[in-house]
Amino acid sequence: MDRETVISTLSSARWLDLTQPLSIFTPPWPGEMPLQVHFFKRLTGSFGGGQGANGQLIEWSNNTGTHLVGPTAFHSGCRSISDIPLEELCGRAVVADVSDAVEDYGFYTPGMIEERVEVREGDILIVHTGYSRYAWDRPDCENPEAQGGVENKEFGYYVRHPGPSPDFYEWALDKKLKVIGVDCGSAEHPMNTNIRFQHAREFDKAREVAKRLTGKDWEELFPPEQYQRLTHQTLPKAGLLFAEGLGGDLGSILNQRSWVLIQPVPFVEVESAWCRISAVVPEDPTTDLDAFHDGLDRIEMLDLTLPFSVRTPQWANYEPLSIKYTKRVGGLDYGLGRNNAHCRASFHLATHMDGEKHFWAAGRTIGEVPLDYWHGPGVIVDISDVVSDSSVYTPQMIEERVDLRDGDILLIKTGWHRFGWNSPDSDEFRYMIKHPGPSPDFSDWCVRRKIKWLGIDCVAMEHPMNTIQRIMHPKTFAEADEKLRKQFGKDWDEMYPLDKYYQDMHLNLFPKAIVHAENLGGAIARAESGRYYVGAFVQRGMELASCWGRFVAFRERS
């Protein structure tokens, strides 16, 4: 498969979003922190913060919304999420709809799965229980017998959903499944989690269901110590992962095979992570699926995302990531606890997408932007040999090096990724303050070329001297001004009048729905100039002005 075939294959396919919206109204895992959103900056200024942008500080638990449960949730000695290659999280998948065969507190079994779909070795398996009907964004489920005449959705979603039978995980290990995904609160039965202790009345109901279905009491079905070893030792060591809280378009591929991409935020210290999950299916339903998937298997994914860590530097006067563990594996009877952290951070650190609302109050939030906007044909252009400290790059430099087409996604490789926080050549001051930036005609050129969105391998799409860094670092500004005079024969204020070019790439482009990703890294180091298919898999945050995600360039395998 050549490059143009990769691009045409992914462009002509249907991309389905299997992610539920994430909101302050999304219920968290019982007892954990829901999403909290606070504006600490506004364009004109905010209480407790500064001015210049709509900047958000958030607090959250990762077990909220659609998320990946990493191996360190149960086994601290396993790999962090940032160390899991995308190939282990993406690939051939099947969705098994067992919603007609399960009930509150009941079980789904390997037999139920295999009666409905063919599960192949190495698959991603998504179990559709039907309990996504209780997700926070879905209509109420009427029930005259329930209080208020409607089902209590949080209880349906987290406490009463069915779970795997006692033989399910052994079967999954025999099948060498990559990931088990579910459309409800947990890939475990809720009564094999701490919910059993939080909701004793519900556990009594679950025990009665178990006796009716199997003739056995709960501890007979799931001997605590044996179950603990299986889920806290065997499964994470084998690399079998859980994806929980799926939703969105999942109902359109029930009992079908597809090619699924699970794209988590690449956390270093934290055990679970928000993720965007999508499925790629052929537009023509008569397409030979095996041949289609064979083609997708031959596509290489270049992960352009920096690891997300407490060590990741944040943008000036923003708050860095902090993590507080609120649960540990050894914290509950029989080890039924897990590692879990609450997190706090502002968005402008690590690899992230600046959304429209970051600088344009009338713009869309990240979650309001449809998945189709975030992926498409594009280019990576390497200009690292013609830029230097505080220098300026131009549209001409882009046009000379790559076959840019109207409507493309544009990713610019300045070479500044090599000064990022996790690089052997890390130089935080140079990375944050002295990176190159665009010429004053660049934003107008982006509009003319109908650029879909942009990305950059340094801390900002702006030239740092068109931001607050100009005030914070007068010595660097003087150096940049002198370099500009030599390159263009103009001083800074003559070339970049503040009223027109302050935060140019934000204020002039975001109202035109041209946003950008910052802090690209990772495999961009080995990406040559050329055409790619590009995807930004950012969390579907309904109140979020910006957000982290996974950023990927697709090309043919060498």
C-alpha positions in Angstrom: 0.0 0.0 0.0 1.5 3.4 -1.0 1.0 6.7 0.6 -1.8 7.9 -1.6 -3.7 4.6 -1.1 -3.4 5.1 2.6 -4.9 8.5 2.4 -7.6 7.6 0.0 -8.6 4.5 2.0 -8.9 6.4 5.2 -10.6 9.4 3.5 -13.3 7.2 1.8 -14.1 5.2 4.9 -16.8 6.0 7.5 -15.4 7.0 10.9 -17.7 6.3 13.8 -17.3 8.0 17.1 -17.7 5.4 19.9 -17.1 8.0 22.7 -19.8 9.4 25.0 -19.8 13.1 25.6 -17.8 14.1 28.7 -19.3 16.9 30.9 -19.5 18.3 34.4 -22.8 16.4 34.4 -21.2 13.0 33.6 -21.4 10.9 36.7 -18.0 9.7 37.9 -17.3 6.2 39.2 -19.1 6.1 42.5 -17.1 7.9 45.2 -14.6 9.5 42.8 -14.2 13.1 41.7 -16.5 14.3 38.9 -15.1 16.7 36.3 -14.7 20.2 37.7 -14.1 23.1 35.3 -12.9 26.6 36.4 -11.8 29.6 34.3 -8.7 31.0 35.9 -8.1 33.3 32.9 -10.4 35.2 30.6 -9.5 37.3 27.6 -10.0 40.5 29.6 -9.1 39.0 33.0 -10.6 36.6 35.6 -10.9 36.5 39.4 -7.9 34.6 40.8 -6.1 34.6 37.5 -4.9 36.7 34.6 -6.0 38.0 31.2 -5.1 37.3 27.6 -7.0 34.0 26.9 -9.9 31.9 28.1 -7.8 29.5 30.2 -9.3 26.6 32.2 -8.2 24.7 35.3 -9.8 21.4 35.7 -10.0 18.6 38.3 -11.1 15.1 37.5 -10.9 11.4 38.0 -10.0 9.4 34.9 -12.7 6.9 35.5 -15.3 9.3 34.1 -16.7 9.1 30.6 -15.1 7.0 28.0 -11.7 5.8 29.3 -9.0 3.2 29.2 -8.1 1.3 32.3 -4.4 0.7 32.2 -2.5 -2.3 33.7 -1.2 -0.2 36.7 -4.8 0.2 37.9 -4.4 -3.2 39.4 -0.7 -4.0 39.2 1.8 -1.2 40.0 4.7 -3.1 38.4 3.2 -3.0 34.9 3.6 -0.6 32.1 2.2 2.9 32.3 -0.4 4.0 29.7 2.3 6.1 28.0 4.4 3.0 27.3 1.6 1.1 25.5 2.1 1.3 21.7 -0.9 2.3 19.7 -0.7 -1.0 17.8 -1.8 -2.7 21.0 -4.8 -0.4 21.3 -6.0 -0.4 17.7 -6.9 -3.0 15.2 -9.5 -5.6 14.3 -12.5 -5.6 16.5 -16.0 -7.1 16.9 -19.0 -5.8 18.8 -21.2 -8.4 20.4 -24.7 -7.3 21.3 -25.9 -9.3 24.3 -28.5 -6.8 25.3 -31.4 -9.3 24.6 -29.8 -11.9 27.0 -28.8 -9.9 30.1 -30.6 -8.3 33.0 -29.9 -6.2 36.1 -27.0 -7.8 38.0 -26.8 -10.6 35.5 -23.9 -12.1 33.6 -22.8 -12.3 30.0 -20.9 -15.5 29.1 -18.4 -16.6 26.3 -21.3 -18.7 24.9 -23.5 -15.6 24.5 -20.7 -13.8 22.7 -19.8 -16.6 20.3 -23.5 -17.3 19.5 -23.7 -13.8 18.1 -20.2 -13.0 16.5 -17.0 -14.7 15.5 -14.3 -13.7 18.0 -10.8 -14.1 16.5 -7.5 -14.4 18.3 -6.1 -11.0 19.0 -9.4 -9.1 18.6 -10.6 -6.1 20.4 -13.9 -7.2 21.8 -16.7 -4.7 22.6 -19.6 -6.1 24.6 -22.8 -4.1 24.1 -24.9 -4.8 27.2 -27.5 -2.2 26.3 -26.8 -0.4 29.6 -25.6 2.6 27.6 -29.3 3.5 27.7 -28.6 4.8 31.2 -25.7 7.0 30.2 -26.1 10.6 31.4 -26.7 12.0 27.9 -29.4 9.5 26.9 -33.2 10.1 27.3 -34.8 8.9 30.5 -36.0 5.3 30.7 -39.6 5.3 31.9 -40.5 2.8 34.7 -43.9 3.2 36.5 -42.5 1.1 39.4 -39.5 3.4 40.0 -39.5 6.5 42.1 -40.5 9.4 39.9 -41.6 7.1 37.2 -38.1 6.9 35.6 -35.1 4.7 36.2 -32.3 6.0 38.3 -29.8 6.3 35.5 -26.6 6.4 37.7 -27.6 3.2 39.4 -28.4 1.6 36.1 -25.2 2.6 34.6 -22.8 1.9 37.4 -24.5 -0.4 40.0 -27.0 -2.6 38.2 -25.4 -3.4 34.9 -24.5 -7.1 34.1 -20.9 -8.3 34.2 -18.7 -11.1 32.9 -19.4 -14.7 34.1 -16.8 -16.5 36.2 -15.2 -18.2 33.1 -15.2 -15.0 31.0 -11.7 -13.7 31.6 -10.0 -17.1 31.2 -11.8 -17.4 27.8 -10.6 -13.9 26.9 -7.0 -14.8 27.8 -7.2 -18.0 25.7 -8.4 -15.8 22.8 -5.5 -13.4 23.4 -7.9 -10.4 23.2 -6.2 -7.0 23.2 -9.0 -5.1 24.9 -12.4 -5.7 26.4 -14.7 -2.7 25.9 -18.1 -2.2 27.4 -21.0 0.3 27.0 -21.5 0.6 30.8 -19.6 1.7 33.9 -17.2 -1.2 34.2 -15.8 -4.2 32.4 -16.0 -6.0 35.7 -19.3 -7.0 37.4 -20.1 -4.1 39.7 -20.4 -6.5 42.6 -16.8 -7.5 42.1 -15.8 -3.9 42.8 -16.0 -1.6 45.7 -19.6 -0.9 44.7 -20.4 -4.2 46.5 -19.5 -2.5 49.8 -20.9 1.0 49.0 -24.3 -0.4 48.1 -25.0 -3.4 50.3 -28.7 -3.5 49.5 -27.8 -3.7 45.8 -25.4 -6.6 46.6 -28.2 -8.5 48.3 -30.2 -8.2 45.1 -27.3 -9.3 43.0 -26.8 -12.4 45.2 -30.4 -13.3 44.6 -30.0 -13.0 40.8 -26.8 -15.1 41.0 -28.6 -17.9 42.9 -31.5 -17.9 40.5 -29.3 -18.0 37.4 -26.6 -20.4 38.7 -27.8 -22.0 41.9 -24.7 -20.6 43.7 -23.9 -17.9 46.1 -21.6 -15.0 45.1 -18.5 -16.2 46.9 -18.9 -19.7 45.3 -19.0 -18.1 41.8 -16.2 -15.6 42.5 -13.9 -16.9 45.3 -12.4 -13.6 46.5 -8.7 -14.5 46.6 -8.8 -16.4 43.3 -10.7 -13.5 41.7 -8.2 -11.0 43.0 -5.2 -13.0 41.6 -6.9 -13.2 38.2 -7.9 -9.6 37.9 -5.0 -7.9 39.8 -2.1 -10.2 38.6 -2.9 -12.4 35.6 -4.9 -10.0 33.5 -2.6 -7.0 33.8 0.6 -9.1 33.3 -1.0 -10.6 30.1 -1.7 -7.1 28.8 -5.5 -7.5 28.6 -6.9 -4.0 29.1 -10.4 -2.6 29.7 -12.1 0.2 27.9 -15.2 1.5 29.7 -18.0 3.9 29.1 -18.3 3.5 25.3 -21.3 5.1 23.6 -21.8 7.4 20.6 -22.3 5.5 17.4 -21.7 2.1 18.9 -25.3 1.0 18.1 -24.6 1.2 14.4 -22.1 -1.6 14.4 -23.7 -4.2 16.6 -22.7 -7.8 15.9 -20.3 -6.6 13.2 -16.6 -6.5 12.7 -14.8 -3.3 12.3 -11.3 -1.7 12.8 -11.2 0.2 16.1 -8.8 2.9 17.4 -8.5 3.4 21.1 -6.6 6.6 21.7 -5.9 7.4 25.4 -4.1 10.4 26.8 -0.6 9.0 27.3 -0.4 9.3 31.1 2.9 8.4 32.8 1.9 8.3 36.5 -1.8 7.7 36.3 -3.5 4.3 36.0 -6.4 5.2 33.7 -6.9 7.8 31.0 -9.6 9.5 29.1 -9.7 8.3 25.5 -11.4 8.9 22.1 -12.5 5.7 20.6 -13.5 5.4 17.0 -14.3 2.7 14.4 -13.3 2.7 10.8 -15.8 0.9 8.4 -16.0 0.8 4.6 -18.5 3.2 3.1 -19.7 0.4 0.7 -21.4 -2.3 2.8 -20.6 -4.9 0.2 -16.9 -4.4 0.7 -14.9 -7.5 1.6 -14.2 -6.8 5.3 -11.2 -9.1 5.5 -9.5 -7.4 2.6 -10.4 -4.0 4.0 -8.9 -4.9 7.4 -5.8 -6.4 5.7 -5.2 -3.0 4.1 -5.6 -1.2 7.4 -3.2 -3.6 9.1 -0.6 -2.4 6.6 -0.9 1.2 7.8 1.7 2.5 10.2 0.6 4.9 13.0 3.1 7.6 13.9 2.3 8.7 17.5 3.0 12.4 17.6 2.1 12.8 21.3 4.3 13.6 24.2 3.9 11.5 27.4 1.7 13.3 29.9 3.4 13.6 33.2 3.8 15.7 36.4 7.2 16.6 34.9 5.6 18.2 31.8 6.2 21.9 31.8 3.2 24.1 31.4 2.7 27.4 29.5 3.7 30.5 31.5 1.4 31.3 34.4 -0.7 28.2 33.9 -0.9 25.4 36.5 1.0 22.2 35.9 -0.4 18.7 36.4 -0.7 17.4 39.9 -1.8 14.0 41.0 -3.2 12.7 44.3 -3.9 9.0 44.8 -7.2 8.3 46.5 -7.2 4.5 46.2 -4.6 1.8 46.2 -4.9 -1.9 45.4 -4.4 -2.9 49.0 -6.9 -0.6 50.4 -10.0 -2.9 50.5 -10.9 -6.4 51.6 -9.4 -9.2 49.4 -7.5 -6.6 47.4 -10.7 -5.6 45.6 -9.4 -2.0 45.6 -7.5 -0.4 42.8 -5.0 2.3 42.2 -6.8 5.6 41.4 -5.8 9.2 41.3 -7.6 12.6 41.2 -5.8 15.0 38.9 -5.6 18.8 38.6 -4.1 20.7 35.7 -4.6 23.5 33.2 -4.7 22.4 29.5 -1.7 24.2 28.0 0.9 21.6 28.8 1.9 18.4 26.9 0.3 17.6 23.5 -3.0 19.3 23.3 -5.5 20.9 21.0 -6.3 24.6 21.5 -10.1 24.8 20.8 -12.1 27.7 19.4 -13.4 28.8 22.8 -9.8 29.3 24.1 -9.8 32.7 22.3 -13.2 33.0 20.7 -16.1 33.2 23.2 -18.7 32.3 20.5 -16.8 29.3 19.3 -17.4 25.6 19.8 -16.1 23.7 22.7 -13.9 20.7 22.0 -16.8 18.3 22.6 -19.1 20.2 20.2 -16.7 19.7 17.3 -17.6 16.5 15.4 -15.1 13.7 15.0 -14.9 14.3 11.2 -13.3 17.7 11.8 -10.4 16.1 13.7 -9.1 13.8 10.9 -8.3 14.0 7.2 -5.6 14.4 4.6 -2.7 16.5 5.5 1.0 17.2 5.4 4.0 17.2 7.7 6.6 19.8 6.6 10.1 19.7 8.0 11.6 23.2 8.1 14.1 22.4 10.8 17.1 23.3 8.6 15.9 26.8 7.9 14.8 28.0 11.4 16.7 29.0 14.5 16.2 30.6 17.9 13.4 33.2 17.7 13.4 33.1 13.9 10.4 33.5 11.6 9.0 31.0 9.1 6.9 31.9 6.1 4.2 30.3 3.8 6.8 30.2 1.1 9.0 27.8 3.2 5.9 25.5 3.5 5.0 25.6 -0.2 8.6 24.9 -1.3 8.8 21.7 0.6 5.5 19.8 0.4 2.5 19.2 -1.8 0.0 21.2 0.3 -3.6 21.0 -1.0 -6.5 23.3 -0.1 -8.3 21.9 2.9 -5.3 20.0 4.3 -4.3 19.6 7.9 -0.9 21.2 8.3 1.7 20.0 10.8 5.0 22.0 11.0 8.2 20.4 12.2 10.5 23.1 13.4 12.9 20.6 15.1 12.1 22.1 18.5 10.6 18.7 19.6 14.2 17.8 20.4 14.2 20.4 23.2 11.1 18.9 24.8 10.9 17.8 28.4 11.5 14.1 27.8 14.3 14.5 25.3 18.0 13.9 26.1 18.6 17.4 24.7 15.8 18.9 26.8 16.2 22.7 27.1 13.0 24.1 28.7 13.9 27.8 28.2 14.7 27.3 24.6 11.6 25.2 24.0 9.2 27.6 25.7 10.7 31.0 24.9 13.0 30.8 21.8 11.1 28.7 19.4 10.5 30.1 15.9 7.1 31.4 14.8 5.0 32.4 11.8 5.4 35.5 9.6 2.6 38.1 9.7 1.1 36.9 6.5 0.8 33.3 7.7 -2.7 33.4 9.1 -4.1 35.1 6.0 -2.4 32.4 3.9 -4.0 29.7 6.1 -7.4 31.1 5.3 -6.7 31.3 1.6 -5.5 27.7 1.6 -8.5 26.6 3.6 -6.3 24.8 6.2 -8.4 22.5 8.3 -6.3 22.8 11.5 -2.6 23.2 12.3 0.0 21.6 14.6 3.4 22.5 15.8 6.3 20.6 17.5 6.9 23.4 20.1 5.0 25.1 22.8 2.9 27.5 20.7 1.7 28.1 17.2 2.4 31.8 17.8 5.8 33.4 17.8 6.6 33.7 21.5 7.3 37.4 21.1 3.7 37.9 20.0 2.6 36.5 23.3 3.0 37.5 27.0 6.5 36.1 26.8 7.5 39.4 25.2 6.8 41.1 28.5 8.2 38.4 30.7 11.5 38.1 28.8 12.6 41.5 27.6 16.2 40.3 26.9 14.9 37.6 24.6 12.6 40.1 22.9 15.5 42.4 22.2 17.4 39.5 20.6 14.4 38.5 18.5 13.9 42.1 17.4 17.5 42.3 16.3 17.2 39.1 14.3 14.0 40.3 12.6 15.8 43.5 11.5 18.5 41.5 9.9 16.1 39.1 8.2 13.4 41.5 7.1 14.7 45.0 7.5 11.9 45.9 10.0 11.7 46.1 13.8 9.1 44.0 15.7 6.4 46.6 16.1 6.7 47.7 12.5 6.3 44.1 11.2 3.9 42.9 13.9 1.7 45.8 15.0 0.2 44.6 18.3 -3.4 45.5 17.5 -3.3 43.2 14.5 -0.8 40.5 15.4 -0.9 39.9 19.1 -1.7 36.2 19.4 -2.3 36.3 15.6 -2.8 32.5 15.1 -5.4 32.4 17.8 -7.3 35.7 17.5 -7.3 35.8 13.7 -7.9 32.1 12.9 -10.1 30.7 15.7 -13.2 32.7 14.6 -12.7 31.0 11.2 -12.7 27.6 12.9 -9.0 27.1 12.1 -7.5 25.9 15.4 -4.2 24.2 16.3 -2.4 21.5 18.2 0.7 22.4 20.2 3.7 20.4 21.7 3.7 17.6 19.1 6.5 15.2 19.7 7.3 11.5 19.7 7.5 10.0 16.3 7.5 13.4 14.6 11.3 13.1 15.0 11.3 10.4 12.3 8.6 11.9 10.1 9.9 13.3 6.8 8.1 16.0 4.8 5.2 14.6 2.8 1.6 13.8 2.7 -0.1 11.8 5.4 -3.5 11.1 6.8 -3.7 12.9 10.2 -5.9 12.4 13.2 -6.4 14.3 16.5 -8.2 12.1 19.0 -9.1 14.5 21.7 -11.6 13.8 24.5 -15.2 14.8 23.8 -15.3 17.4 26.5 -18.5 19.4 26.3 -17.4 22.4 28.5 -13.7 22.3 27.5 -12.1 25.1 25.6 -9.0 23.0 24.9 -8.0 19.4 25.6 -5.3 16.8 25.5 -5.5 13.8 23.2 -3.6 11.5 21.0 -2.2 12.9 17.7 -1.4 10.4 14.9 0.0 10.5 11.3 -0.9 7.5 9.2 1.4 6.2 6.4 2.3 3.0 4.7 4.3 0.4 6.6 7.9 0.3 5.4 
